[in-house]
Amino acid sequence: MNKKKTNNKSKKKIKITYLEGNKIYLRPFLKKDLSENYLRWVNNYERSSFMEAGKFPLNEIDLEKYYEQNNKSHNSFLFAICNKKDFHVGNALISNIDWVNRRCNYGRLIGEVKKIQRGAGTECLKLIQDFVFNKLNLNLMWTTVCTKNYASMKSNLKVGMKIGGKVDQFFYRNNKYYQVTFFYMTKNDYLQKK
């Protein structure tokens, strides 16, 4: 009786890297990223209280719907943010792409703060800028940030995002209204910064 020899060597894991920085890299968000860790990040009220993600408690079905919606969309790109040890530490989203007016919205969520180097959120934003202006050839990117989200405010300013204005009482949390800052950058701003 002939028995086929089986190869006991484990299959080599393929590393998917789309945009790479010194501290982190961005890759397509995969279904396997819908993990307990991700669920913990978005439901960490203290961490996400000044972000859109912190409005309501979310469950596995909510995350799956979010993933499917972005996966099918031609107007958004969802990335996993990974540290150099290939650990999924957060997400980045480019959304509401308007292909006629050539603009988009962006956002980031760093969930595993202890597993990244200082400045990883800023580096993530630089990678997003490169993708928006050099790969998608869009002309403008924008976001709104609750003024109480100091880390996001700081990193947006650090990478040259401009303040387009502030709106009082735009964001509601903890029985109080907060101000938001509108950040934007044009392709010309980006090229001049380079």
NORSULNOR-V284074 format. One record per residue. N is the residue number from 1. PSI is psi as a letter, one per 30 degrees, with the letter a starting at -180 (999 if undefined). NEAR is the number of other C-alpha atoms within 12 Angstrom. D_FIRST is the distance of its C-alpha to the first C-alpha in Angstrom with 2 decimals. Layout:
n: (N & N)
psi: (PSI & PSI)
near: (NEAR & NEAR)
d_first: (D_FIRST & D_FIRST)
This chain:
n: (1 & 2 & 3 & 4 & 5 & 6 & 7 & 8 & 9 & 10 & 11 & 12 & 13 & 14 & 15 & 16 & 17 & 18 & 19 & 20 & 21 & 22 & 23 & 24 & 25 & 26 & 27 & 28 & 29 & 30 & 31 & 32 & 33 & 34 & 35 & 36 & 37 & 38 & 39 & 40 & 41 & 42 & 43 & 44 & 45 & 46 & 47 & 48 & 49 & 50 & 51 & 52 & 53 & 54 & 55 & 56 & 57 & 58 & 59 & 60 & 61 & 62 & 63 & 64 & 65 & 66 & 67 & 68 & 69 & 70 & 71 & 72 & 73 & 74 & 75 & 76 & 77 & 78 & 79 & 80 & 81 & 82 & 83 & 84 & 85 & 86 & 87 & 88 & 89 & 90 & 91 & 92 & 93 & 94 & 95 & 96 & 97 & 98 & 99 & 100 & 101 & 102 & 103 & 104 & 105 & 106 & 107 & 108 & 109 & 110 & 111 & 112 & 113 & 114 & 115 & 116 & 117 & 118 & 119 & 120 & 121 & 122 & 123 & 124 & 125 & 126 & 127 & 128 & 129 & 130 & 131 & 132 & 133 & 134 & 135 & 136 & 137 & 138 & 139 & 140 & 141 & 142 & 143 & 144 & 145 & 146 & 147 & 148 & 149 & 150 & 151 & 152 & 153 & 154 & 155 & 156 & 157 & 158 & 159 & 160 & 161 & 162 & 163 & 164 & 165 & 166 & 167 & 168 & 169 & 170 & 171 & 172 & 173 & 174 & 175 & 176 & 177 & 178 & 179 & 180 & 181 & 182 & 183 & 184 & 185 & 186 & 187 & 188 & 189 & 190 & 191 & 192 & 193 & 194)
psi: (k & k & k & k & k & k & j & f & k & k & k & k & k & k & k & j & k & e & k & k & a & f & e & l & l & k & l & k & k & l & e & f & f & i & l & e & e & e & e & e & e & f & g & j & e & e & e & g & f & g & l & e & f & g & e & l & k & l & a & e & e & e & e & e & e & e & e & e & e & e & e & f & k & g & g & l & k & k & k & k & k & k & l & f & g & g & k & j & f & a & l & k & k & k & l & h & k & j & f & e & f & h & l & l & l & l & l & k & j & j & e & i & e & f & g & l & l & k & g & e & e & e & e & e & e & e & e & e & e & e & e & e & e & e & e & f & h & l & f & k & k & l & l & k & k & k & f & f & i & e & e & e & e & e & e & e & e & e & g & g & k & k & k & f & l & k & k & l & h & f & k & k & k & h & h & k & k & l & k & l & k & j & k & l & k & l & e & e & e & e & e & e & e & 999)
near: (3 & 4 & 5 & 6 & 7 & 7 & 7 & 7 & 8 & 7 & 7 & 7 & 8 & 7 & 16 & 18 & 20 & 23 & 29 & 27 & 26 & 21 & 27 & 38 & 37 & 42 & 33 & 29 & 33 & 23 & 20 & 15 & 26 & 27 & 23 & 17 & 23 & 33 & 26 & 26 & 31 & 35 & 27 & 24 & 22 & 18 & 24 & 28 & 27 & 33 & 35 & 27 & 30 & 24 & 20 & 16 & 20 & 22 & 20 & 21 & 14 & 19 & 28 & 22 & 16 & 23 & 29 & 19 & 17 & 26 & 22 & 13 & 16 & 15 & 23 & 30 & 36 & 36 & 40 & 39 & 47 & 41 & 34 & 21 & 15 & 23 & 26 & 35 & 38 & 41 & 40 & 39 & 39 & 38 & 29 & 25 & 27 & 22 & 18 & 13 & 14 & 22 & 29 & 35 & 32 & 39 & 36 & 40 & 39 & 42 & 35 & 27 & 22 & 13 & 21 & 28 & 22 & 19 & 24 & 35 & 40 & 33 & 32 & 44 & 44 & 37 & 33 & 44 & 43 & 31 & 31 & 35 & 27 & 20 & 15 & 24 & 24 & 29 & 30 & 35 & 42 & 36 & 34 & 33 & 39 & 31 & 29 & 24 & 25 & 17 & 26 & 34 & 29 & 24 & 26 & 37 & 23 & 20 & 28 & 27 & 35 & 27 & 24 & 19 & 18 & 20 & 19 & 17 & 16 & 20 & 27 & 21 & 23 & 13 & 8 & 14 & 17 & 23 & 22 & 29 & 31 & 28 & 34 & 30 & 36 & 30 & 29 & 20 & 19 & 27 & 15 & 10 & 17 & 13)
d_first: (0.00 & 3.80 & 6.39 & 9.82 & 12.44 & 15.30 & 18.81 & 20.68 & 23.97 & 26.26 & 27.56 & 30.99 & 33.80 & 35.99 & 39.67 & 41.88 & 45.43 & 48.11 & 51.38 & 51.46 & 54.29 & 54.77 & 54.23 & 52.18 & 50.33 & 50.15 & 47.05 & 46.53 & 46.55 & 43.09 & 42.29 & 40.65 & 44.16 & 45.38 & 44.98 & 46.92 & 48.57 & 49.94 & 51.16 & 52.86 & 54.63 & 56.17 & 57.24 & 58.80 & 62.38 & 63.91 & 61.73 & 61.97 & 65.40 & 67.08 & 64.35 & 63.67 & 60.36 & 62.28 & 64.15 & 62.05 & 59.10 & 55.80 & 52.51 & 48.93 & 49.83 & 52.81 & 50.70 & 48.14 & 51.04 & 52.53 & 49.26 & 48.76 & 52.41 & 52.30 & 48.91 & 50.25 & 53.65 & 54.84 & 57.68 & 55.95 & 53.42 & 51.86 & 50.57 & 48.92 & 50.79 & 48.48 & 49.42 & 48.03 & 45.33 & 44.01 & 45.43 & 46.94 & 50.60 & 52.40 & 52.89 & 55.12 & 56.23 & 58.08 & 59.39 & 62.06 & 61.69 & 64.57 & 63.55 & 67.07 & 69.04 & 66.22 & 66.15 & 63.81 & 63.75 & 61.59 & 60.63 & 58.61 & 57.38 & 56.34 & 54.70 & 53.39 & 56.57 & 55.47 & 52.39 & 54.35 & 56.90 & 60.53 & 61.34 & 57.93 & 59.61 & 62.03 & 59.29 & 57.48 & 60.68 & 60.98 & 57.47 & 58.48 & 61.66 & 59.74 & 57.41 & 60.34 & 62.64 & 60.42 & 57.35 & 58.79 & 62.23 & 64.02 & 67.66 & 68.08 & 66.12 & 67.63 & 67.14 & 69.26 & 69.12 & 70.84 & 73.41 & 72.25 & 68.80 & 70.02 & 66.72 & 66.17 & 69.84 & 69.65 & 66.49 & 67.78 & 70.99 & 69.19 & 67.29 & 70.45 & 70.25 & 73.78 & 75.48 & 76.54 & 78.29 & 78.15 & 78.35 & 79.75 & 78.40 & 75.30 & 72.66 & 72.83 & 71.29 & 72.47 & 75.53 & 76.77 & 76.82 & 75.87 & 76.55 & 73.89 & 74.02 & 72.98 & 71.19 & 70.58 & 69.96 & 70.43 & 68.59 & 71.84 & 72.04 & 68.49 & 69.18 & 72.44 & 70.70 & 68.27)
